[in-house]
Amino acid sequence: MKCEICNKNIETTFMGKILGTYIKDDKGKKHTICFECQKKFNNNKTKILENIK
């Protein structure tokens, strides 16, 4: 799985969970975000959605 902002591979835990988050846009589509990008945008949903490619 890749981050939709920086296109880096997102690591997973041994249980299959990602080390990052999913963010839904207005249409209900899920976007995967890595931990570094989440930290870079201060976990602000509107800033993250503006920077998705």
FENFEN-V771703 format. One record per helix or strand of 3 or more residues. SS is the DSSP state (helix for helix, strand for strand). FROM is the first residue (numbers start at 1). TO is the last residue. If there is no record, write none. Layout:
# FENFEN-V771703
{{SS FROM TO} {SS FROM TO}}
This chain:
# FENFEN-V771703
{{strand 20 24} {strand 30 34} {helix 35 40} {helix 45 50}}
